């Protein structure tokens, strides 16, 4: 899959209100969950203790919400490229919701929509809604508005 490449900011502005694309599927295995737990010091049993989680509300371990959220970065990079920018800066997040838990073994992908492009000194600021879908699930895992700045 190749990302949609915006060669100038005017082309990016023209895409406001459209779905830019859908990322590849990412499998959420226990190794990824455990690595995230180690990196963040969040070893809550629902994430890392398969035996205890089997008796819990989801029947198996679940990914950390922030693990799911962090994966919007590579998901977005798979579908969106702004080649006219010399630098991209993650400027933060707006409205984030964790709707459906991601159980171990699930596959997720991101559906990226470009919401706004605003001129800023030296470039533009974008807001993109990323809807993280779970394969076979009726509701998404997460919906987040990511804010990025692209500098000329």
Kinemage of the C-alpha trace (Angstrom):
@kinemage 1
@onewidth
@group {chain A} dominant
@subgroup {mainchain}
@vectorlist {calphas} color= white
{ca unk a 1} P 0.000 0.000 0.000
{ca unk a 2} L 1.284 3.433 -0.893
{ca unk a 3} L 0.198 6.517 1.002
{ca unk a 4} L -1.647 9.349 -0.701
{ca unk a 5} L 1.152 11.849 -1.310
{ca unk a 6} L 0.351 15.544 -1.124
{ca unk a 7} L 2.934 17.479 -3.129
{ca unk a 8} L 1.765 20.882 -1.881
{ca unk a 9} L -0.376 22.350 0.856
{ca unk a 10} L -3.095 23.424 -1.588
{ca unk a 11} L -3.659 19.780 -2.576
{ca unk a 12} L -3.859 18.902 1.106
{ca unk a 13} L -6.441 21.644 1.680
{ca unk a 14} L -8.477 20.359 -1.269
{ca unk a 15} L -8.749 16.962 0.444
{ca unk a 16} L -10.457 18.317 3.596
{ca unk a 17} L -13.589 16.356 4.384
{ca unk a 18} L -12.479 13.204 2.592
{ca unk a 19} L -11.383 9.787 3.716
{ca unk a 20} L -7.696 9.615 2.832
{ca unk a 21} L -7.399 5.862 3.206
{ca unk a 22} L -7.371 2.730 5.310
{ca unk a 23} L -4.194 1.225 6.758
{ca unk a 24} L -3.048 -2.370 6.668
{ca unk a 25} L -4.208 -4.723 9.434
{ca unk a 26} L -2.009 -4.948 12.536
{ca unk a 27} L -2.211 -8.089 14.682
{ca unk a 28} L -2.226 -7.389 18.392
{ca unk a 29} L -0.367 -10.322 19.924
{ca unk a 30} L 0.612 -10.865 23.548
{ca unk a 31} L 4.235 -9.990 22.839
{ca unk a 32} L 3.247 -6.509 21.672
{ca unk a 33} L 0.999 -6.058 24.722
{ca unk a 34} L 3.757 -7.219 27.095
{ca unk a 35} L 6.339 -4.956 25.458
{ca unk a 36} L 3.996 -1.987 25.840
{ca unk a 37} L 3.373 -2.941 29.479
{ca unk a 38} L 7.132 -2.996 30.100
{ca unk a 39} L 7.655 0.347 28.327
{ca unk a 40} L 4.909 2.090 30.319
{ca unk a 41} L 5.105 0.231 33.641
{ca unk a 42} L 1.429 -0.690 33.261
{ca unk a 43} L 1.267 -4.371 34.153
{ca unk a 44} L -2.396 -4.549 35.130
{ca unk a 45} L -3.567 -8.172 35.037
{ca unk a 46} L -6.177 -7.583 32.331
{ca unk a 47} L -3.264 -6.919 29.943
{ca unk a 48} L -0.533 -9.332 30.992
{ca unk a 49} L -1.971 -12.233 33.015
{ca unk a 50} L -3.598 -14.604 30.502
{ca unk a 51} L -4.813 -17.034 33.167
{ca unk a 52} L -6.501 -14.408 35.304
{ca unk a 53} L -7.828 -12.562 32.230
{ca unk a 54} L -9.432 -15.800 30.971
{ca unk a 55} L -11.782 -15.559 33.950
{ca unk a 56} L -12.269 -11.807 33.468
{ca unk a 57} L -14.872 -9.850 31.549
{ca unk a 58} L -13.342 -10.386 28.065
{ca unk a 59} L -12.189 -13.993 28.371
{ca unk a 60} L -8.615 -13.109 27.456
{ca unk a 61} L -6.114 -10.289 27.802
{ca unk a 62} L -6.789 -6.943 26.172
{ca unk a 63} L -4.469 -4.324 24.715
{ca unk a 64} L -3.898 -1.142 26.660
{ca unk a 65} L -6.023 1.683 25.312
{ca unk a 66} L -2.887 3.762 24.933
{ca unk a 67} L -1.244 0.967 22.910
{ca unk a 68} L -4.156 1.119 20.491
{ca unk a 69} L -3.932 4.914 20.446
{ca unk a 70} L -0.177 4.898 19.796
{ca unk a 71} L -0.702 2.782 16.690
{ca unk a 72} L -2.543 5.616 14.947
{ca unk a 73} L 0.914 7.021 14.125
{ca unk a 74} L 1.985 4.165 11.820
{ca unk a 75} L -1.582 3.746 10.572
{ca unk a 76} L -1.696 7.374 9.472
{ca unk a 77} L 1.785 7.167 7.921
{ca unk a 78} L 0.607 4.254 5.786
{ca unk a 79} L -2.147 6.336 4.198
{ca unk a 80} L -0.967 9.961 4.286
{ca unk a 81} L 2.283 11.580 3.164
{ca unk a 82} L 2.937 15.304 2.843
{ca unk a 83} L 6.065 15.345 0.690
{ca unk a 84} L 6.088 19.143 0.364
{ca unk a 85} L 6.825 19.482 4.094
{ca unk a 86} L 10.381 19.496 5.363
{ca unk a 87} L 9.163 18.432 8.802
{ca unk a 88} L 6.066 16.943 10.407
{ca unk a 89} L 5.332 17.474 14.080
{ca unk a 90} L 2.853 15.524 16.185
{ca unk a 91} L 1.018 18.422 17.815
{ca unk a 92} L -1.272 16.334 19.992
{ca unk a 93} L -4.719 14.876 20.175
{ca unk a 94} L -8.240 16.102 20.522
{ca unk a 95} L -11.319 14.029 21.389
{ca unk a 96} L -10.179 10.459 22.083
{ca unk a 97} L -12.617 7.652 22.847
{ca unk a 98} L -11.911 3.993 23.614
{ca unk a 99} L -15.100 2.264 22.522
{ca unk a 100} L -14.382 -1.466 22.249
{ca unk a 101} L -11.559 -3.381 23.963
{ca unk a 102} L -8.979 -4.972 21.654
{ca unk a 103} L -8.542 -8.581 22.760
{ca unk a 104} L -5.275 -10.405 22.216
{ca unk a 105} L -5.094 -11.945 18.749
{ca unk a 106} L -7.317 -9.273 17.185
{ca unk a 107} L -6.417 -7.379 14.058
{ca unk a 108} L -6.909 -3.628 13.897
{ca unk a 109} L -6.567 -1.004 11.185
{ca unk a 110} L -7.029 2.747 10.917
{ca unk a 111} L -9.469 4.617 8.722
{ca unk a 112} L -8.138 8.173 8.271
{ca unk a 113} L -10.271 11.205 7.384
{ca unk a 114} L -8.819 14.681 6.904
{ca unk a 115} L -10.966 17.095 8.922
{ca unk a 116} L -9.197 20.459 8.705
{ca unk a 117} L -6.122 22.154 7.290
{ca unk a 118} L -5.294 25.527 8.810
{ca unk a 119} L -2.489 27.894 7.850
{ca unk a 120} L 0.083 28.509 10.576
{ca unk a 121} L 3.343 30.469 10.415
{ca unk a 122} L 5.681 28.416 8.235
{ca unk a 123} L 3.203 25.705 7.257
{ca unk a 124} L -0.148 24.136 8.033
{ca unk a 125} L -1.865 22.363 10.897
{ca unk a 126} L -4.111 19.392 10.191
{ca unk a 127} L -6.732 17.564 12.181
{ca unk a 128} L -7.375 13.966 11.145
{ca unk a 129} L -9.932 11.588 12.569
{ca unk a 130} L -8.556 8.082 12.871
{ca unk a 131} L -11.123 5.381 13.484
{ca unk a 132} L -9.397 2.214 14.677
{ca unk a 133} L -11.451 -0.735 13.492
{ca unk a 134} L -11.314 -4.266 14.888
{ca unk a 135} L -11.672 -6.984 12.276
{ca unk a 136} L -15.147 -8.506 12.593
{ca unk a 137} L -16.338 -6.099 15.308
{ca unk a 138} L -19.454 -3.968 14.995
{ca unk a 139} L -17.928 -0.985 16.806
{ca unk a 140} L -14.446 0.541 16.572
{ca unk a 141} L -11.757 0.158 19.198
{ca unk a 142} L -10.923 3.840 19.266
{ca unk a 143} L -11.776 7.102 17.580
{ca unk a 144} L -9.251 9.923 17.925
{ca unk a 145} L -8.563 13.269 16.319
{ca unk a 146} L -4.829 13.620 15.739
{ca unk a 147} L -3.311 17.037 15.207
{ca unk a 148} L -0.162 17.386 13.105
{ca unk a 149} L 1.816 20.345 11.874
{ca unk a 150} L 3.630 20.292 8.548
{ca unk a 151} L 6.348 22.892 8.094
{ca unk a 152} L 7.482 24.123 4.655
